[in-house]
Structures are given as structure tokens and as C-alpha cells.
């Protein structure tokens, strides 16, 4: 059995109004890698979720500071499974690398968790 993680761009605005000076950016602004490859790995699938055969798509928004550091993450649309929602944000906060800008901004993306054959 293998894990397939599919990352797609989500073109929607932020979940909450942005404070003055913030900008909205999307997945194409990742710097260290040309995509989000490496942020989500096969062994990241939560063991309990794997045992329960949980699969789904969470849409998460990350608040990114001007220096490119992810500082907060929240779920805009749940996958239907708390373990998958939580790990999505945890991994973005741990591994995310974003573009430096003149101000804070948000970055929104879906994370698809899927168990393969």
C-alpha cells in the first residue's frame, strides 16, 4: 500500500479579512522548491487515519510573515477527518518555505490525503 498526496492550487480568497498591509498569495510563490514536493511525504500519513482508511481533501490557509516564515495555519474546508486536517497544517508550518515580501500575506491550498493500492 502506498500513500498518494496530491497538491493542487486553490484560487479562493482568505477565510478572514486581512489586516491592512497584508497581501493574498497562492502556491506559485513557494521559493525553496518549485512546488510543494517534499512538504508531504508517504510516511506522514497519520497511523490511526491509515488504519481507519480515512481519505480526504483539506483546504488550509497559512499566514506567512514578511520574512517567508509560516506563522499560523487554519483549515478552511475540513477533509472530514481531524487527524488529516491537523497534520496538513503541522507539516506546512514545519516544512513550508515561502517568498519574502514587504508585508505579511496568506497562502491557500488544498491537501489531498489518499491511500493507494
Secondary structure, DSSP 8 states (H G I E B T S, - for coil): --EEEEEEE-----SS---TT-EEEEGGGB-SSSSSBTTB-GGGS-HHHHHTT--EEEEEEEEE-TTS-EEEEEEEE--S-HHHHHHHHHHHHHH--B---SS-EEEEEEEEEEE--
